[in-house]
Amino acid sequence: MLSFGDRTRIFLAAKHVDFRKGHFGLIGLVNNELDGDPLDGVWVFYNRRRTDLKLLWWSHGGFLLAHKKLSRGRLVLPAADGTRVRMTAAELAALLEGIDLSKCRRLPRWNPPET
């Protein structure tokens, strides 16, 4: 099981990607289409059929690429209004576990503003 801290920035690409892309292809996608920095957090990508996820992140001198392929069913992804969706570590864990986030509701809480 992957574990990311509460301060880890996690971004889900709003559109599906070609899953033939590897490290360099996904890094280029983050730089050129998602207006992001590949070193800035965890980047999550999904395929057109929503049966696969890839996670890309920088860790201790190199990029890591994790791939999850569902045996059954399809991923239910959060709605996006831009090129990417910001997620929490808990939301990513729920997505990886197959939980439909659209049916969950978050209780109100306060957090200090991000810098």
C-alpha positions in Angstrom: 0.0 0.0 0.0 1.3 3.4 -0.9 1.3 6.1 1.8 1.5 9.8 1.2 1.4 12.4 3.9 -1.2 15.1 4.4 1.1 17.7 3.0 1.7 15.8 -0.2 0.3 17.6 -3.2 -1.7 15.1 -5.4 -3.0 16.0 -8.9 -5.3 14.0 -11.1 -5.2 14.7 -14.8 -8.7 15.8 -15.9 -8.5 13.9 -19.2 -7.5 10.3 -20.0 -4.0 9.7 -21.3 -2.4 7.2 -23.7 -1.1 4.5 -21.4 1.8 3.6 -23.7 3.5 6.7 -22.2 6.2 5.9 -19.7 8.1 8.2 -17.3 9.3 10.7 -19.9 6.0 10.9 -21.8 4.1 11.6 -18.5 6.7 14.1 -17.4 6.2 15.9 -20.7 2.5 15.8 -20.3 2.7 17.4 -16.9 5.0 20.1 -18.1 3.2 20.9 -21.4 -0.5 20.2 -20.9 -1.1 20.3 -17.2 0.9 23.4 -16.5 2.6 21.7 -13.6 6.0 20.7 -12.3 6.6 17.0 -12.2 8.7 17.5 -9.0 5.8 19.2 -7.2 3.8 16.2 -6.0 2.1 13.0 -7.1 0.6 13.0 -10.6 -2.3 10.6 -11.3 -3.3 9.5 -14.8 -6.0 7.2 -16.0 -6.8 5.4 -19.4 -9.7 6.0 -21.6 -11.7 3.0 -20.4 -11.0 4.0 -16.7 -9.6 0.6 -15.9 -6.0 1.6 -15.2 -4.2 4.3 -13.1 -0.7 5.4 -13.2 1.0 7.4 -10.4 4.1 9.4 -11.1 6.2 11.1 -8.4 9.8 12.1 -7.5 11.4 10.3 -4.7 15.1 10.4 -3.5 16.8 11.1 -6.8 14.5 9.6 -9.3 10.9 9.3 -10.6 8.7 6.4 -9.5 5.9 5.1 -11.7 3.2 2.9 -10.2 0.5 1.2 -12.3 -2.8 -0.2 -11.0 -4.9 -2.4 -13.4 -8.4 -3.2 -12.2 -9.5 -6.8 -12.6 -13.2 -5.7 -12.8 -15.2 -2.6 -13.0 -14.2 1.0 -13.8 -12.8 3.9 -11.8 -15.3 6.6 -10.7 -13.3 9.8 -11.0 -14.0 13.2 -9.4 -15.4 15.9 -11.7 -12.9 18.4 -13.2 -13.3 21.9 -14.3 -9.7 22.5 -15.5 -6.8 20.4 -16.7 -6.3 18.8 -13.3 -8.0 18.0 -10.0 -6.3 18.5 -6.6 -6.8 15.5 -4.4 -6.0 14.6 -0.8 -4.1 11.5 0.2 -7.3 10.1 1.7 -9.2 10.7 -1.6 -6.4 9.0 -3.6 -6.5 6.0 -1.2 -10.3 5.8 -1.6 -9.9 6.0 -5.4 -7.3 3.2 -5.3 -9.7 1.1 -3.2 -12.5 1.6 -5.7 -14.6 3.9 -3.6 -17.0 6.3 -5.5 -16.1 9.7 -4.2 -19.2 11.3 -5.7 -21.3 9.4 -3.2 -19.2 10.6 -0.2 -19.7 13.8 1.6 -17.0 15.7 3.5 -17.8 17.2 6.9 -17.1 20.9 7.3 -13.7 21.6 8.8 -11.1 24.4 9.0 -7.5 24.2 7.8 -4.9 26.9 7.6 -4.5 28.4 4.1 -1.9 26.8 1.8 1.2 28.8 1.1 
